[in-house]
Amino acid sequence: MADKKSAVCDVAVIGGGVVGSAVLRELSRYELRLLLLERDADLAEGISKGNSGVIHAGFNAPAGSLKARTNVAGLGMIYGLAWELGVPHRKTGKLVVALADEDRSRLEELKAEGDKGGVPGLEIVDETAIRRLEPLARGRWALYSPHTGIISPYEFTIALSECAWQNGARVLLEAPVGAVDFRGGLFHLATPKGTFAARWVVNSAGLFSEDVARLAGIDDFRVFPFRGEYLITDKDCGLRLNLPVYPVPPRDDPGLGIHITPTLEGNIILGPSAEPVEDKRDDASTSEVMGRLKAEAGRLMPELSRVSFIHSYAGIRPKLVDPSGRDRFGDFIVEESALRPGWINLVGIESPGLTAAPAIAVMVAGMIGTKEDLRPKPDFDPERPHRRRFAAMDDDERTGRVSGDADWGEMVCRCEHVTRAEVVAALRNPFRARTMDAVKRRTRCGMGRCQGGFCTPRIVEILQDEGVPADRITKRGGGSRLFYGRLKG
Ligand SMILES: Cc1cc2nc3c(=O)[nH]c(=O)nc-3n(C[C@H](O)[C@H](O)[C@H](O)COP(=O)(O)OP(=O)(O)OC[C@H]3O[C@@H](n4cnc5c(N)ncnc54)[C@H](O)[C@@H]3O)c2cc1C
């Protein structure tokens, strides 16, 4: 172990997505000096914010692959973890529906793969059962997975890092690792916030993990970005979806096909598409794909034709298979570099990486544990204080909060019923993430029907009250400033 007083840390994690945060939290069980370096102005700014938020059961990857194994292991951990961390989640079950009899064999193949990989409870069900489980869905046959669920992916990410922080880990935002040097038996990671030395490095930089590996002289990987676009309805769209509904996965689709997923708040998400893009940051929404999402989702659920959508977003998959090899399988890479012992690469962590993250984290701890003695911390606290949303409180609880602190009585976001007290608490997060998106992901301000029309000026006022000058307020850090100068006064 490194000397507690030295500036050297035992493990530096690069990347504050769900995978890096899960690794940080898992390692915080042990007597280790930990540091997470995140490029952006908040956690979960990468792939971990733009996904379906589905807790997968593990039947989509070939049994025995790392994807399948970490998915099934992650499924066994994630519900307990979400509960410990107070992260909104729900076990909903899921249907993969076949619209025609001839597709039943594909469902059987998926079930067989899942059974072989140890996925619990899979069942082929008929039209009547489909209607009972999800009255909105159409289909002749379906694979029913009772243990699939939904979770807020960004809240999960933030909670994992916060729990690690409570247990002594350090988290630095706006600290992109730009150069790596190896000397004196240590990795030296250069960032604009200083150079940090570490005995171990976990490279969990998502889409950029190949670039980060290259900084350490490891030129083994090539990541191909595949964009997935989504549409989302208002939570009061008039339809109530019980569980995610997927099509039979198209054979030549690099994703799982366009599916329909409920959020915990009651919105319905359509998507994602799967298109290769040149630029890893190209998360544009396109009208062509929006039309396709509606058409394809409408085949599984015709009632969707009468709802309107309030927002679109996109996530980018870090694929290890190039666009020409659509039907080839690229497994997760979780390995210590042979060239640079002590440097662990996590590459190609696409779906089901959100579900698999806790299991990948255990694998990483195991890799370190085979080389040195990891001493458990006697006072490790697995929980994070649970926060109740005003929107979820009953009248008595609301009255109690308001009488104790008037900020609970000031409504900042009318669509999602978020109070000033919640916004202030979000801004006082331990990592000092103070962007508009940081507030949004911690409170749901701006996620409702008006998409921030009402709450944005109020959040700006609160940010200023909390000491952030107007000209320093950004949407998501970097150059995304909200204001460029004063017009009068
Ligand atoms: C469209 C889509 C749908 C999906 N749906 C699901 C699903 O329903 N269920 C599921 O289980 N999985 C799903 N996934 C997969 C899941 O979202 C990802 O596997 C997971 O979020 C990957 O997390 P990560 O931490 O590896 O990457 P990221 O979240 O991208 O985190 C990497 C971080 O590294 C940072 N970084 C990059 N370079 C540097 C640097 N030089 N220095 C410091 N930091 C750096 C980035 O800013 C970023 O925050 C989906 C993915 C996509 C794209």
The ligand as an SDF file (V2000), in Angstrom:
LIG
                    3D

 53 58  0  0  0  0  0  0  0  0999 V2000
  -27.7210    3.6880  -27.1090 C   0  0  0  0  0  0  0  0  0  0  0  0
  -27.2600    2.8950  -25.9240 C   0  0  0  0  0  0  0  0  0  0  0  0
  -28.1700    2.1690  -25.1520 C   0  0  0  0  0  0  0  0  0  0  0  0
  -27.7390    1.4050  -24.0680 C   0  0  0  0  0  0  0  0  0  0  0  0
  -28.6640    0.7790  -23.2760 N   0  0  0  0  0  0  0  0  0  0  0  0
  -28.2410    0.0700  -22.2080 C   0  0  0  0  0  0  0  0  0  0  0  0
  -29.1830   -0.5550  -21.3690 C   0  0  0  0  0  0  0  0  0  0  0  0
  -30.3840   -0.3860  -21.5080 O   0  0  0  0  0  0  0  0  0  0  0  0
  -28.7240   -1.3380  -20.3570 N   0  0  0  0  0  0  0  0  0  0  0  0
  -27.3900   -1.5360  -20.1560 C   0  0  0  0  0  0  0  0  0  0  0  0
  -27.0470   -2.3010  -19.2660 O   0  0  0  0  0  0  0  0  0  0  0  0
  -26.4680   -0.8920  -20.9070 N   0  0  0  0  0  0  0  0  0  0  0  0
  -26.8700   -0.0790  -21.9070 C   0  0  0  0  0  0  0  0  0  0  0  0
  -25.9600    0.5770  -22.6690 N   0  0  0  0  0  0  0  0  0  0  0  0
  -24.5460    0.4700  -22.3390 C   0  0  0  0  0  0  0  0  0  0  0  0
  -24.1290    1.4090  -21.2270 C   0  0  0  0  0  0  0  0  0  0  0  0
  -24.7540    2.6540  -21.3320 O   0  0  0  0  0  0  0  0  0  0  0  0
  -22.6050    1.5730  -21.2840 C   0  0  0  0  0  0  0  0  0  0  0  0
  -22.0200    0.2970  -21.3250 O   0  0  0  0  0  0  0  0  0  0  0  0
  -22.0560    2.3080  -20.0910 C   0  0  0  0  0  0  0  0  0  0  0  0
  -22.7430    3.5080  -19.8560 O   0  0  0  0  0  0  0  0  0  0  0  0
  -20.5810    2.5810  -20.3310 C   0  0  0  0  0  0  0  0  0  0  0  0
  -20.0990    3.2950  -19.2290 O   0  0  0  0  0  0  0  0  0  0  0  0
  -18.6000    3.7830  -19.1920 P   0  0  0  0  0  0  0  0  0  0  0  0
  -18.3610    4.2610  -17.8130 O   0  0  0  0  0  0  0  0  0  0  0  0
  -17.7180    2.7180  -19.7300 O   0  0  0  0  0  0  0  0  0  0  0  0
  -18.5120    4.9540  -20.2650 O   0  0  0  0  0  0  0  0  0  0  0  0
  -18.8970    6.4920  -20.1280 P   0  0  0  0  0  0  0  0  0  0  0  0
  -20.1700    6.6860  -19.4340 O   0  0  0  0  0  0  0  0  0  0  0  0
  -18.7580    7.0980  -21.4730 O   0  0  0  0  0  0  0  0  0  0  0  0
  -17.7600    7.0600  -19.1660 O   0  0  0  0  0  0  0  0  0  0  0  0
  -16.4630    7.2940  -19.6290 C   0  0  0  0  0  0  0  0  0  0  0  0
  -16.0020    8.6130  -19.0520 C   0  0  0  0  0  0  0  0  0  0  0  0
  -14.6220    8.8050  -19.3610 O   0  0  0  0  0  0  0  0  0  0  0  0
  -14.4150   10.1950  -19.4980 C   0  0  0  0  0  0  0  0  0  0  0  0
  -13.1710   10.4090  -20.2160 N   0  0  0  0  0  0  0  0  0  0  0  0
  -12.9070   10.2160  -21.5240 C   0  0  0  0  0  0  0  0  0  0  0  0
  -11.6320   10.5360  -21.7880 N   0  0  0  0  0  0  0  0  0  0  0  0
  -11.0760   10.9270  -20.6240 C   0  0  0  0  0  0  0  0  0  0  0  0
   -9.7740   11.3900  -20.2530 C   0  0  0  0  0  0  0  0  0  0  0  0
   -8.7850   11.5180  -21.1520 N   0  0  0  0  0  0  0  0  0  0  0  0
   -9.5490   11.7240  -18.9590 N   0  0  0  0  0  0  0  0  0  0  0  0
  -10.5340   11.6300  -18.0390 C   0  0  0  0  0  0  0  0  0  0  0  0
  -11.7840   11.1990  -18.3440 N   0  0  0  0  0  0  0  0  0  0  0  0
  -12.0460   10.8430  -19.6150 C   0  0  0  0  0  0  0  0  0  0  0  0
  -15.6480   10.6570  -20.2550 C   0  0  0  0  0  0  0  0  0  0  0  0
  -15.8510   12.0450  -20.0870 O   0  0  0  0  0  0  0  0  0  0  0  0
  -16.7410    9.8080  -19.6240 C   0  0  0  0  0  0  0  0  0  0  0  0
  -17.3940   10.4740  -18.5800 O   0  0  0  0  0  0  0  0  0  0  0  0
  -26.3710    1.3670  -23.7440 C   0  0  0  0  0  0  0  0  0  0  0  0
  -25.4560    2.1290  -24.4910 C   0  0  0  0  0  0  0  0  0  0  0  0
  -25.8930    2.9030  -25.5610 C   0  0  0  0  0  0  0  0  0  0  0  0
  -24.9240    3.7490  -26.3050 C   0  0  0  0  0  0  0  0  0  0  0  0
  1  2  1  0
  2  3  1  0
  2 52  2  0
  3  4  2  0
  4  5  1  0
  4 50  1  0
  5  6  2  0
  6  7  1  0
  6 13  1  0
  7  8  2  0
  7  9  1  0
  9 10  1  0
 10 11  2  0
 10 12  1  0
 12 13  2  0
 13 14  1  0
 14 15  1  0
 14 50  1  0
 15 16  1  0
 16 17  1  0
 16 18  1  0
 18 19  1  0
 18 20  1  0
 20 21  1  0
 20 22  1  0
 22 23  1  0
 23 24  1  0
 24 25  2  0
 24 26  1  0
 24 27  1  0
 27 28  1  0
 28 29  2  0
 28 30  1  0
 28 31  1  0
 31 32  1  0
 32 33  1  0
 33 34  1  0
 33 48  1  0
 34 35  1  0
 35 36  1  0
 35 46  1  0
 36 37  1  0
 36 45  1  0
 37 38  2  0
 38 39  1  0
 39 40  1  0
 39 45  2  0
 40 41  1  0
 40 42  2  0
 42 43  1  0
 43 44  2  0
 44 45  1  0
 46 47  1  0
 46 48  1  0
 48 49  1  0
 50 51  2  0
 51 52  1  0
 52 53  1  0
M  END
$$$$
